[in-house]
């Protein structure tokens, strides 16, 4: 059985550990088990219930009122409320589906956000934050690799279908974008989202995918002299800093425009002028190609 610490619950729900303890002691909302060390231990069901309670709390419900509701009432109300709320409830519902390997539940949530937000906004505001939360669970050892793979592959399938549904741009006047992740980078979802956004903007795409060597990129350049390199970096390089990798690209492809994105670029680097760093999918959507 999977269990979570109070720190895990704090990170996932946004509710401070002290507040969670007050909710437990004063209102009896969630009564976690205890390890031999006497530290609190939360189950999958506890986590799902806390996420629902937290959502209603953030919508203005007093915790004393929520405490008087049954689990069924809390669940029903949180589902009904999603028509008038932000994105949090959908993120939480995705987490529930991931924990339960619930493909049908995942599909229902995805269909709802796709209908109300449209595909691009659904991914930027709901799916990607969900994957980030899932990553937190995985890194803390509280999500099984199978649950992470289950969810990621469902998301991957949705993006690929959406990409295929977009018309292909054939005019040579459109920008040609070479999309890839560097050698050793195996996270594909952000690159696929970038693929969708750029194709929707009318760019021509050469998609090399994950774990791409500079030699493979050079082979492409032999028959395609005019293109922009775009890569996303999520994990740390083991043998160099991101700016050192960019210097290698600049040297290998002199005069080529290079666009990079990913959380590792939150740190400021002294980069050549032909290099553009994007800090969000919103910036990518607004990019003038």
C-alpha positions, 0 to 999 in steps of 0.5 A: 500500500502506498503511503504519504508523509504530511510533508508530501500532503503539504506539497501536493495540497498547498495546505501547511502541515500545521493547518492539516494537524488543526483540521485533524485535531479540531474537526476530525477531517482526516485521521491518518495512520501512524508509523512506529515512529508516531509520524503521520502516514496518509493513504491514497484515499486520504490524499484524494479526500484532502485534495477535494477538501482543499479545493472546496476550502480554496473556493471559500467554503469554511472548514467547519462546514466541510467537516460536517459533510459526508465524503460523498457530499464533498466528492459530489460538490467538488465535481459540480463546482468545476464548471465555475472554478479554476484549474485546480480541481482538474489537476486533482482529478488527474492525480486521482486517476493516476493513483487508481490507474483509472483510464476512463476517469482520465479520459473524462477529465481530459474531455471536460478540459478540452471542451471548456478550455481548448487543447492548448490551454488545457495542456498549459494550465492543467495537464502540465501542472498535473505532470509536475505534481506527479513528478513530485510524487515520483521523486519522493517515492510515493508514486509507483513507476507504473503509475507515472508511466501509465499517466505519461503515456496517456498524455503522450498519446493525446498530444500526438493525436492533436499534432496529427490533426493539425494541417501540415505547412508546406510553404518554404516561406514558413520557418523550419524548426528542428525539435529535439532534446539533447543526449541524455534527456528523455523527457518528451512531453514538453517537447511534444507540447512545443511541437503542437504549439509551433505546428499550430503557428504554421511552422514546418517541423522536423521532429527528432525527439529525445536523446539526440546527438549533435552528430544527428543534428549535423546530418540533418543540416547537410540537406537542410541549410535553413532551420532553427534549432529548438530544444527543451532541457528538464534534467541536469547534465552530468558533465557540463552546464547548459550554457556549455552545451549551447556553446557546442551548438553555436560552434557546430551550427554557426549563424543558426538561431537557437531556441532553448526552454526548460526549468534549467534556464531559470538561471541566467547565463551569458549567451550569444545573441543568436540564442533565445531562452523561453521561460514558458509555453505562453512565451512560445505561443506569443513568439513571432516566427 
